[in-house]
Every structure is written in C-alpha cells, then in structure tokens.
Amino acid sequence: MILITGGAGYIGSHTNKLFVQNGYKTVILDNLIYGHQENVVGGIFIRGDISNVKLLDKIFSDYPIDAVIHFAAFAYVGESVREPAKYYENNVSNTILLLNAMVRHGVKKLIFSSTCATYGIPEKVPIVEEELQNPINAYGASKWMIERIIKDYASAYGISYCVFRYFNAAGADPDCEIGEWHIPETHIIPILLDVAIGRREHFDIYGTDYDTADGTCIRDYIHVWDLADAHLRAYEYLPKGKSVFMNLGTMEGISILQLIDVVKRVTGKEIRTINEKRRQGDPPKLIGSMEKAEQILGWKPVNSNIETIILHAWNWHKKLFERQVKLK
Ligand SMILES: NC(=O)c1ccc[n+]([C@@H]2O[C@H](COP(=O)([O-])OP(=O)(O)OC[C@H]3O[C@@H](n4cnc5c(N)ncnc54)[C@H](O)[C@@H]3O)[C@@H](O)[C@H]2O)c1
C-alpha cells in the first residue's frame, strides 16, 4: 500500500488515479489547503496535515504502507520570497516529521517531488542532473534542502528513494475526469485558458527582450500524465534499483509566444496580450534532460507534445469552468 501525501493536489491526484488504475492500493493524505477532494478518484482519502505526528503514526499503524510518494508542499515561488518561513516550515520541517515517521515505522521507499527550481539559473540547457544546484528563491532552496536531507536519511536509515526534479507540469487527465485546479492560479497554461474562456481580459508577457529567438522565455512543458507514469515506474523500480535523483523534462522547450500560438490554434480563441517588463528571477531558458529517466526507468514522455497538452488542459478547463458557473 502506498501513502500519497498531497494526493488531492494537481500532480498527486493524477498519480493516485494512475496507481489505482494499475491495481495498487493507496492512502491519500492531504490537508486540502490547496487540494480538492473531488480530484481524489480511488484510494482511501484522509484529510490531515503531514505535521500531525499522531495522525502519521496512526496511518502507518493502520495500513500496511510500504512506500511514500511525497507531493505535499507549498509551491508558489513569489510567495516563498515574501514569506520564506512558511516554505521552510511546511516543505522542510514538516517533511522531516514525515521522514521520522517513516523511520519509526520501517517504511523504506520514498518518491519525492523536487523541482527544476533547485538549479536556479542554469549554465547549460538541456539541464542534466549534475548541473550545479543554486536555487534563487526560498521555494527552490526548500526543495534543495530536502534533497540533501533525504540523502542523509537514506544512508543512515536504509531508505531507498527516487527524487524527481520536474520541469513545468501541464495538461490534464486524458479522460478529462480530473485536471489542474490551483487557487490562486499562477501557472501559465490555465491563465492563458482563462483568457481564452473569457474569465481574464488579457495575458501579461513578462519580458520580450530575452536572448531567445523571439525574445520571450523558453520553458519545458511536461504532461502531468507522463509525470504520473514516471512515479509508477519509480515505485516498481525501487525494490531492485539504486536510489536516484532525476529530471523529468522533455529535452525540448517552447517560448511564451509559441505557446500562445498553440493555445490560439487549439482553442480557436483570440488571446489578448500585454508586454510587461521582465520579472526578477525568471531564467531565460529552462529545458530538462530526460536521458537518465529513460535509461533507468525506461520512461518516455509520450503525451508531452504541446498540442496534446493544451487540448487536454482545454477540455478540463471548460469542464471546470462550467461547473464553477453552475455553482455561482
Ligand atoms: N506543478 C509544477 O509544475 C511543479 C513543478 C515542480 C515541482 N512541483 C512539486 O510537485 C508537488 C505537487 O505540485 P502540485 O502542482 O500538484 O501542487 P498542489 O498545490 O496542487 O498540490 C500540493 C498538495 O499538497 C497539499 N499540502 C500542502 N501542504 C500540506 C501538508 N502540510 N499536509 C498535507 N497536505 C499538504 C495541498 O493541499 C495540495 O493538495 C509539490 O511538491 C511541488 O513543489 C510541482
């Protein structure tokens, strides 16, 4: 049985769905600060916080948990700069409480959500795992610290781990049952889709003078279903393989202007844009290597073609929007 923390959130809920579809039993622990219980399709849902040590002990005693997939975290970069305490407390201190509970209960497998934000501004793209990690905000630093803590816990307490550094998670469940639902929404694709659907008037492009072909930032978008698939592969790999840190990227990047064109094409809607100044701390290009994940897990991002990502995201966005309009 697998404990999925943050399993009512975006990536966690898709991963839970894929594990359940593959016949695995899951327990989902989420405090619903950002998650949505409706997105937990299958598994046993427990509303609670990973900082609740008594609750963790109860879960590990009540269920035969053999692995933890740890998504629960705060992940708003801008907020992490304004309120670092919140990030170090939830992402670092609370993760230590979770790791301690794993040690107490002899749970030896961990899959952890890290981020390309641990690299800061990379020297070279595609970024390989050996690239210097030099995070430039408290969010990235909090994940980088946990990576280090996991490594030490693993060697002292015999935990095997797979730490994934995701690039930009995007898209939605291909069956359109669940999808991205962040409140507040800061991710670029749902914001563009909000413009397409008429909920926002325009889209702000932050920086048109970067050293890229069209002057806008380049990012690597990875379909959430491909991310979920990597977790499934990692769970099946861990009993026999060595602990590992790996990127989940696609080796390809697209610029903001290119992305807007795809959104226009797929939705058939106009997207009004306003050019704004660069935001501090936005690296010009983030593209992730996927060679290690392919070599070790046999993983390939099969849904991460940008048209497919936008189509799945758009189908879900329309469904969520209709639901929200009905509820008003
Ligand atoms: N979305 C991305 O592009 C991206 C990229 C890189 C890394 N990540 C990492 O992946 C993970 C999942 O990201 P997401 O986009 O699904 O975020 P999300 O906010 O949708 O999901 C996180 C979930 O964790 C829950 N949570 C937070 N703190 C908790 C706590 N103390 N106890 C119990 N539940 C708690 C929230 O309610 C939420 O449901 C995060 O760790 C994030 O840092 C995400």
The ligand as an ORCA input file, in Angstrom:
! r2SCAN-3c Opt
* xyz 0 1
  N       3.260     21.967    -10.726
  C       4.525     22.003    -11.141
  O       4.807     22.422    -12.273
  C       5.642     21.511    -10.245
  C       6.959     21.597    -10.731
  C       7.993     21.131     -9.927
  C       7.719     20.571     -8.678
  N       6.436     20.526     -8.226
  C       6.199     19.916     -6.893
  O       5.252     18.878     -7.049
  C       4.422     18.775     -5.903
  C       2.974     18.840     -6.313
  O       2.740     20.059     -7.012
  P       1.273     20.465     -7.484
  O       1.412     21.402     -8.620
  O       0.474     19.242     -7.617
  O       0.810     21.320     -6.224
  P      -0.595     21.341     -5.479
  O      -0.591     22.560     -4.608
  O      -1.706     21.168     -6.449
  O      -0.519     20.041     -4.560
  C       0.082     20.018     -3.282
  C      -0.926     19.397     -2.330
  O      -0.317     19.271     -1.036
  C      -1.271     19.628     -0.055
  N      -0.491     20.030      1.133
  C       0.383     21.061      1.239
  N       0.929     21.077      2.467
  C       0.411     20.016      3.148
  C       0.599     19.496      4.461
  N       1.407     20.104      5.336
  N      -0.113     18.396      4.815
  C      -0.992     17.792      3.958
  N      -1.201     18.245      2.702
  C      -0.500     19.350      2.307
  C      -2.104     20.732     -0.687
  O      -3.393     20.862     -0.099
  C      -2.173     20.259     -2.142
  O      -3.314     19.447     -2.367
  C       4.849     19.889     -4.958
  O       5.735     19.346     -4.008
  C       5.577     20.854     -5.878
  O       6.568     21.569     -5.194
  C       5.386     20.975     -8.979
*
